[in-house]
Amino acid sequence: MSVSTAVNVAQLVTLEASGTCVMIDVSSGIPRILHWGAPFTATSTDQAFLRSLAETQGGADLLETRRSPTLLPEQSAGWMGTPGLEGHRSGTSFSTAFTASSWRIDGSAGSIQSLVAEATDTVAELQLTTTITLLPSGLLRLEARLTNIAQDSDYSVDALRVVLPVPAEAGELLDFAGRHLRERTPQRHPFVVGTHLREGRRGRTGSDASILLAAGTPGFGFRSGEVWTVHTAWSGNHSTFAELGITGSRVLGGGELLLPGEMILKPGATYSSPAIYAAYGNGLDDIAASFHEHLRGRASHPVSPRPVVLNTWEAVYFDQDLDSLARLAELGAHVGVERFVLDDGWFTHRRHDRAGLGDWQVDRNIWPDGLGPLVTVVRSLGMQFGLWFEPEMINEDSEVARAHPEWILAPGNRLPIPGRSQQVLNLTIPAAFEYILESISSLINEYDIDYIKWDHNRDLVEAGDRLTGAPRVHAQTLATYALMDELHRRHSGLEIESCSSGGGRVDLAVLERTQRVWASDCIDALERQQIQRWTGLLLPPELVGSHVGAATAHTTHRTHALAFRAATALFGHFGIEWDLRDASTTELDQLAAWVDLYKQERELIHTGTAVHSDYPDEAYWAHGYVAPDQDRAIISFVALATSVAVHPGRIRIPGLRDEVTYRIEPIELSASALMRVKGGAPSWWTEPVALSGSVLGRIGLPAPMLYPEQALLFRLVAVDRADLLTNLTTERN
């Protein structure tokens, strides 16, 4: 660790890891990022020029100032865009001018490196700590902490945001829209003058949230173009934005969106912003690789093979009974299921979604002997047992709501408009928090529960303390984190899935406490291709639940072959959400074969590097995973629709080693995707072929002709040159 006091001339700190470099001026009151992008080599003669980048250019007049903004831009420094800090002290101290106190660097090259800077405004009586951390994955993590150092007055924080500069080459933006059943819909547009602001006011991350905001060279793809991205790691109200001002400064930023009066700092109190994660790379696959490496390096990341899941929701909905579910468990075990999850409907009065939430006791009318008999059946079949909860919600028609109406989040006597016939339980009330904690914990103990599907099915509308009328989204978010943390502390090995009307709570803050997300309530395979493709920019596949549903999807009424449904689910955390009692013997056998394939390939998929071919025809996608040692890969070529071209062209397969020869191994389970016409199957599918990584990546394989809404799978396996001719000769004979 090194420590320095403030200086009056530009002083530069450079951090570098995994193809990302950040150069920071630490002489300002608040650190100023001068470069965030590719590493560079600077000679001694370059130093004066680099230092000049931190200085005012063209003069000291406001209209002539061309300095890049600090991490928290201030109007006192000439910044006329979105300010880093908004707040006041009873209408005064609305504008700050922080001066540097000290800075230090923690860590060293090759490890986690952090620049921690302290700044103070003695007039506004505020102290600011900013932390810029470069993780080994190449991710930047930005955090700010504001302390009220006044002795006798409060300070109201309205916003605390951090920003990163991007260069003029970043001329195009990519972010995501969405809704329930159609999360992660990409939208692209030019990076024009003004503010592109994405706010989440739902009290949860939101199905419409942009999990990443990317700026890049126009036309950037998965394998091409420089890209800069940010992610706001917070599960409550939040904002993420891109801004281009008339000075030419382009920034990406984000922070928590605070409700009026939600953050009032008493003397000595501190407010910490959510972390903003930022990734730089050449193409979106580089961005995904940084986030995936970071998440896989967490102490809480699941390390055991991700078990095949059977979830009961679309199989039985609320129609639960022991015989039906025992039979479902038996069929699940027959096809290779390893984890059985009982979904909504098991607790008191829960015959529909209008009653019972909050009454977390087993309904004895349905389960006269409790859940024990079902758990016994599940365990006897060699499966883990999981249970659905919605801990943060409450039905007005429930025993707990009748006993404690003050536990409902509301702005006063008037209740918010209901969502899915439910309200939100105020976990900031200690008694309510304790009630939920003990209710869930006692059931985990009683039934030795391995896994919780943690749902969250409504937005936090008018989320206030009912007795005081004060807003509670910030405190409710922290209470939810605390509840998850305490359950993990009490129950070692417990896994939690973040489900929120499907993919409504997908962010890196909740992922610090959960081992999986449910990407969408829609398991239509065609919709899931897109949802999983873009969720995968942030999350590796082992964290993304992906299920095989019924032939006709319950949410879209679109019908797909089993091979397409299973090939789609394969590239995630594989599961089944289908009433297997309705499946034919042939379908069960086919499903069992797909489960076996998942078990064979899950180590590769769940440790490998995601690769996407920037295929020019929008009717087709090619994607897959390459093993860390680049000796194996599994690839999916997907026909989303019909094409105007008869022949699809060639598939370039990125991410391989140029000098290595790979044997192409067709996965016959997917062969039904091939058109049964002359030329439908290319020669590499029907005959033994081995090609170099260089040829596969730069020339590519002739693409097969596929039926629409189908996927063809194949492996690539590295072979020793000495064995190559022998193997090919043997296979041909």
N, C-alpha and C positions, 0 to 999 in steps of 0.2 A: 504494500500500500504506500502510495506517495501522497504528500499533502503540500498544498501551496496556498499562499494568500493572494488576494486580488492584485493585478498589475494593470498598468495604464496603456500598455501597448499590446497589440494582438499576440496572443499566445495560443498555439495550436496543439491539439491532442488528436492523435489518429488511432482508431481501433480497427482491427481487421480480423475477419473469420469467414471461412467457407465461401469465398468469392464475393464477400461484401466488405466495403470499406466505408467508414464514416469519419470525416474530419471536422473537428469542433473547435470553435474559438471560445476559450474560457475566460477571456479578459472582460467580457461584457457583464452586466449585472446578472443576466440569465444566459446560459450557454446558447451559442448560435451555431447551427449545423451549416457548414459551408459546402460539404460534399457528402452525398449518400448515394453510393452506387458501386461501380467496379473498382477494384484496387488499382493503384497507380504507383509508379516509382518516381520519386522526386529527388533530384540532385541538389547539391548545396546551393547552386545558382537559382533553383526554383523557389527557395524559401521566402525571399523577399516578395516575390509575386504572390505566393500563397497567403502570406500575411496581409497583403494589400486587399485581398478579397474580403477581409473582415472590417475594412475601414470604409468610412463614408467616401463615396466617389462622386466627383462633380461638384462638391461644395457641401456646406453644412446647412443650407437652407432646406426647409421642408420639401419644397417642390423639386429639389435637386437630389434628394437622398435616394440612393439606390442600394442600400444595404439589405441583405437578406434578413428575414425576421428571426428573432430568437425563438427558443422553444415555446415560450409563452409570450406572444407579441404584445407590445405595449404601445399605446398612442403617444406616450411621452417620448418614444424613440422614433416617432414619425410613421408608425404603422397605422394605416387607415382602413384595414380590413377587419375581419372578425377578431376581437381581442382574446388574448389568452385567459385573462381574469376579468370577470364582471362581478362587481359587488359594491358595497357601500357601508358606511358606518353612520346610520341614521341620516342618510342623505348626503354625507360628506365622504371624503377619501374614495371617491369613485374612480380616480385615475391614479395609477401607481408609477413609480420610477425606482425600480429595484437597483441597488448597487451590490457588487460582488462582495462577499465576506470571505469565502474560502472554497476550495475544491480539492477533491482527491480522486485517485483512481484505485479501485479495488480489483484484484485479480491480475492475471497476466495473459499474454498471448497463448492461445490454445485452450484456455479455460474461459469461464464466464468473466467478462470484463465490464466494469461499471464505472462511469463517471458520475460522481455525486457532487453537486454544486449547491452552495448556500448563498442566498442573497437576502438583503433586508431593505425595507423602506421604513425609515425611522419616522417619517411624517405620517404615513398611513398606519404605522405601527403593525407591520406585517412581516413575517419571515417566510421565505419560500425555499423549499428544497426540491431540486429536480434531479432525477436519476435517469441516465441514459445507459442501458445495458445492452451489450452486444453478446448474444448467446452463441455457443459453438456452432449451432445450425445456420448462423448468418442472420437470424432474426434480431431485430432491434426491439427492445421493450422500453417504453417511455412512461415515466410516472412523475407526478407532481404532488407536493404536500405543502399546504398552506397553514400557518399558525398565527393566531391572533396574539400578538405580544403586548397588547394594551393592558393596562392594569385595571381599568374601570369601565370599559365599554365593549359592547358586542360588535361583531362584524358579520354582516349578511353576505354569504356567498351565493351569487346567482349562477355563475358558471366558472369552471376551471378546465381549460382545454389546452392540449399540446398540439403542435404542428411540426411537420417536416417539409422542407423544401424539395421540389422536384424541378428538373431542368426544362428548358423550352422544348426539348425533344419530346416531352410527354404531352402529346397533342390530342390524345383520345382517352376517354374514360370508359370503364366497364364497372357496372355494379349490378345488383340483383333486386328484382321485385318478387312478388309472390303472394300467395293466399293459401288458406287451408286447402289441402289436396293438390296444390301446384306451387310448391316452394321452389326457390332458386331459379327464377326465370331471368336470364341475362338480358341486359340492355346496354347498348353502346351509343356514345354520342361524342361530339367534339368537346375538347376542354376549352370552353369559351370564357370570355370575361364575365365575372360574376361569381356567385356562390352556388355550387351544387350541393344542397343540404339534404341529408337523409336522417330524419328524426324518428325515433321510436318512442311513442308515448303510451305504450300498451302495458307498461309495468312488467313486461317480459321481453325477451329479445324480439319475438314477433315473426310470424310466417312471412311477412313482407320485408323483413330486415335484410339489408345488404351485408352478408357476413364478411365480405371483402369489398373494398373500394380500390380499384386499380386505375393507375394512370400509366400510359405507355406510348411508345412510338406508334403512330397510326398504322392500323392493320396488324398489331401484335397478335400472336397466336400462342399455342401451347409450346411450340419449339422455336419461335422466332420473335424478335423485337425486345427491346429493353422494357421492363415493367417494374413499377413501384406500387406497393399495395399497403393499406392499413386496415387494421381490425380493432374495433373497440371491444375490449374484454369486459363486458358487464351485462348482467341478466335483467337489469331494470331499465328505466328510461335512459336513453342515450342519444348521442348525435355523432355522425360521421360526415365529413364534408371535404369537398375539393374547392379551392378558391383561386381565381386568377384576377389580380388587381391591375389597375392601369399602369402601375410601375413595371409590370411584367413578372412580378413574383408569383410563382405557382406553389401552392402548398396543399398537403393532405393533412387532415387532423381529425380529432375526435375528443369526446369526453362524456361525462354523465350529464343528462338533461335533468336539472333540478327543478322541482316544483316551487312556487312562491313560498318563501319562509321555511323551506325544508332544511336549509343548512345555515343555521345561525351559530357562529362560533363565540362561545363565552371566552372571557380572558383566559389565555393559556391553552385553549382548545385547538385541535388540528383537524383539517379535512384532507383526506387523501383521494386523489383522482383514481378512476379505474386505469388499469394498464392499457396503453395503446401498443399493439404489436405491429411491426412494419417489416416487410420483406422486399428485397430487390432481387431481380434475376433476369436472365435472358429467356423469355417465354414463360408461360404460366406453369409449365411443369417444374421449372426451377422454384417458383413460388411455393407450389405444393410440397416440393421436397423439403424446403426449409421448415414449413409448419409441421410436416409429418415427422421429421427428425426430432424437432423440439418435443412434440407430444409423446413420441416413443421413448424419449429420454426421461420422462417424469417418473418419480418413484411410485406413483399410483397407477402407472400404465399397466393394463392387464398383460401378464406374461404367459399365462397358460393358454393352450390352444382355445380359440373362441368356440364354445360348444354350440352344436346345432340346437336351435330353439324351436319349440312348438308353443305358440301363443294361442289362447282359446277364443280371442275376441270375435273374429269373423267366422269362427266355427259354430259358436253357440250364442254369442251376445249375452243377454241377461238370463237366458234359459238354462240355468245350471242345475245339475243333479249328479249324484255320485256315479250312477250307472253310466250315464252318457260320457262323463269326463274320464271315468276309468277306461272305457272302451277307446276313447280318443288317445289316452296315454298309451294303451297297448298297441294301437296302430302306429303311434309315433315311435315307440321303441322298435317296432318291426322295421321301420324304414331308417332307423339310425339316430333318432333324436336323443340329445344328451341333457337338455334342460326343458322342463315343462313349466309354463307360466300361466297361472290362473288370473284372468283379467277381471275387469269390473263386474260386480254382481254378487259377490260372496258375503257382503256385510248386511247389517240390519236394514230391513225395508227396501233393499235395493233390487226391485223388480223392474225398474225403469230409471231414467236419468233425472227424475224430478224429486227424488227423496233419498235420504240416508247419508249423504256426504257429511263426514264429521263423526258419524257413529261407527267407529272402527272396532266393532265387535262382530264376530261371526254370527250370521243369521241362523238361529237354531231351527227355524221353520224349514229351511232348505237343507241345513247341515245339522241334524239333531245330535250327532256325535262330534260336532266340530269338523275342522278340516283334516283331522288326524287320519281317518280312513283313506281319503284321497292321497294324502302325503305318503301313507304307507304303500299304496299301490305304485305311486310314482317312484319312490325309493327302491321298491322291490324290482322295478324294471331297469334299475341302474341309472336313473336320471336325477338331476338336481331339481329343486322346487323353487319357483319364484312366484311372487304375489304382487298384484296391482294395488297401488294407493294413489290418492290425490290429496296429499297432506295439507296443502295450502287452501283448500276449498271447503265450502259448506253449503248444504241445501237449507233453505229456510224451513223446509219440511224435514226436520231432524230433531232428535232429542237434545243434542248439544246446542242447537240454535234456539230452541225454546227455553233451555235453561240459562243460556248466556247470549242474549241478543247483542250485548255490548261487545262481543267478540267479532262482530262482522265489521269489516272495513267499510266506512261510510263517512261522508262529510258532516254528519250530524244525525238528526232524527230521520231524515229522508234517506232511504236505501237507494244505491245506484241501480240503474237498469240491469236486470238479470242477464246472464249469459249462460246458455245451456241449463237454464233453471237453477243457477247457482250463484252464490256470492263468494267473497274472499274472506278467509279466516285471518284475523289480525294476529300474526305470530309475534308482533312486538309486545304484546301483553304477556308477561311472564307465565301467568296461569294457563293461557291458551297454548303457549309454546310447550309447557311441561306436559299438558294433557296429550298433545299430539305425539310428543317424544315417547312418553310412557306407553301410549296405545300401540304405536308401531313396534317399539322395542320389545314389549311383552309378547307380541305375536311372533317376532323373529326368534325369540327364545323358545316359545312353546313349540313351534314347528320347524325350528332349525332352518330358517329361510336363507337361501343362498343369494337371492336376487330380488331387487325391487324394481318394478316398472313404475317410475315416479311421474305421474301425469299432472297436467296443469292446463285446464281446458277453457279458461276465460281470461280476458284482459282485465287489468286492474283499472277500473273506471271509478273516478272520484274516490280514490283510495286514501281515506283519512281515518284518523282515530275517532271513533263515534262519540266519545265523551268530550274530547277537546276540539274536534274539528280540524286538527293539524294534519298536514299531508304525511303519508307514511310509506311511499314507494321505496325510497332509499333504505329506510330502516327495515322494511319488509324483505327487501332483497338480501340484506345482511343476515336477517333472522333465518331465512331459508338456507343460506350457506351454513350458518351455525348449526341448524338442525341436521343437515347432511353430514357435517363434520362430526357431530356428536354420535350419530348412528354408526359412522365408520369407526370412531374411537371405541365404542362399546362392543362392536361386532366385527372382529377381525375377519377379513376375507369376504365381507358383504360387498356385492356389486350393485350399483344403481344405474338405471337407464334414465336419461333425461328425455321425457316425452312431454310435449306441450301442444295439444291439438295436432299431433304429429311433430313437425319440425320447427315449432315455435320457440324453442329455447335451445339454440345451438350457438354457443360462444365459448371462448377459452376460459372464462371465469367459472362457469358451471362445469366445464370439463376438468377443472382441478379437483372436482368432487365426484365425478361420475365416470363410469367405465364404458358407456355406450350412449348414443343418441338414437332416437327413432326419427328418421329423416322425413317421413311423411306418413299420414294415415292412408295415402293412396299407394296401393301396391300393384296397380296396373303396370305391367312391365314396361310398356312404352313410355308412360309418364316417368317411371322410376329411372329409366336410362338417363333422362335429363337431370332429374333431381339428384341422383347419385353422382353424375359427372361433375356438377358444380359444387355440391357439398364436399366433394373430394379435393377441391382447391384448398380447403382448410383442414379437413380431417382425414386421417388414413382409414382404409376400409374396415379395419378391425373394430373401429369405433362406431360404425354406421350400420344399424340394424336393417337387414334387407330380406324380405320374406317371399316365399312362394305362396301365392293365393289361389283361390278357385279359378277354374278356367275362364269364367266370366267375372271380371272384376266387379266387386260390390260397389265401388265408388264411381265407375265410369260406364259400366255395363258393356265394356269392350271385351272381346273374347280372344285369348291367345293360347297357342300350343304350350304344352308343359315344358318343352325344350327351351322356348324363349323365356318363360317365367323363371325357370331354374337357372338359365345362363345369365340372366340379369341379377338374380339374387346371389349368385356365386361370388360376385365382386363386391362383397361387403361382409358383414357378420350374418351368415346364412341362417335362415329360419323358415318356418312353415306356419301359415295362418290360413288354414283350409280345413274344412270338415272332412277329415279323411274317411269318415264313415260313408261318404258319398263317392269315394274314389273306387274305380274298378281295380281288379287284381293287376291288370296290366299297368295302370297308372301308378299303383303302389310300387310295383317292381321298378318302373322307370324312375320314380322319385327316389327310391333307395339307391339306385345307381348314381343319381346326381348327388345325393348325400355322400356317397363314397368318394365321388370326385372331389367334392368340397374338402373332405377330410384329407385327401391326398395332397391338395394344392393350397390349403389354408396357410401353411407356414410360408410358402412363397408369396402369396397375396398379402399376407399380414405383416411381412417384413420387407417386401420388395419396394422398388421405386416405381411410382406411377408414371406411365408413358402414354402419350396421346399423339397420334399422327394427325397433322393438319391436313386432313383429306379434303381435296377441293370440291367434291360433290356433296352437297348438304344432305343428300339422301342416305349417306353412309358415314359411320363413325368407326374408327379403329383405335382401340385402347388396350392396355394391359398392364402387367407388372413384371419387372425384371428383377431377378434375385440380387441381393447385395453384392455377390461376387461376380455377377453378370454371366453366370454359367447356365442359367435357366431363365425362361420367360413363359408366360401364358398370355395369349393374345385373343381378343374378341373382335371380330369384324361384324358390324351390326348394320342391317338394312332397316332404317327407320321408315322408309317410304319407297315408292317406286321412283326410278330415275328417268330423265329424258334420254339418257344414253343407254344403248343396249348393253355394252360392256363397261364395267366400273373402272377400268384402268388398273393401276398398280398400287399396292399398299406399301408405303415405306414404314419400316419398323425401327423406331429410334431406341437409343439407350443401350445398345449392344456394344461389345468390344469389336473394333474393326478387324483385328487380326485373328479372331476366333471363328472357327467353323461350327455352324449350328445345324443339327438335324431337325427337320420339320416333322412333328408328330401330330397328325390329325386327331382330334377328340371326337370319336365316332358318335358319341351321344348327341352331338349337335348337327349331325349330317342331314337331318330333315330340313335344314335351312336351305340346302342347295337346290336350285331349280333343276327339275328333271327334264332338261333339254340338252341338246348337243352343245357342248362347251360350257355347261353349267358348272362342272367340277374342273378346276385347273389341274394340270399334271402333278403339281406338288402335293395335291390332296390324294391322288390315286397311286402315285409311284414314290419310292424312296428318293428324297432329295436332301442335300446338305449344301449350305451356302455360307459365305463369310458374313460377319456382321457388317462389314463395309458395303457389300452388295445389298444386303437386306435393308440397310439404313438409307442408302443413296439411290439405288435403282428400284428396289422393292419387288414384292411378289405380285404376279398377275392376280387381280382380285376376282373372287368367284362371283357368279351370278346367283343372287339370293332372292328368295321370296320376301316380300316386305314384312316388317315386324318379326324378324328372325335374327338369330345370331349364330355365327360359325366360330368355333373355338379351336385353337391349336397351340401346341407347345413348341418351344425352341430349346433344344438341349445341346450344350457344347459337347463336341466329340474330339478325341485326340486324333491328330492327322494319321498316326500309325494305324489306328483302328478304322479309319473312315472307309478306305477302299474295301477292307474285309467285310465290314458291316453292310455296305451297299451291295456287294456281290452276293452275300448270303441272303439278304432280303429279296433280291431280284430272282434268286434261284428257288 
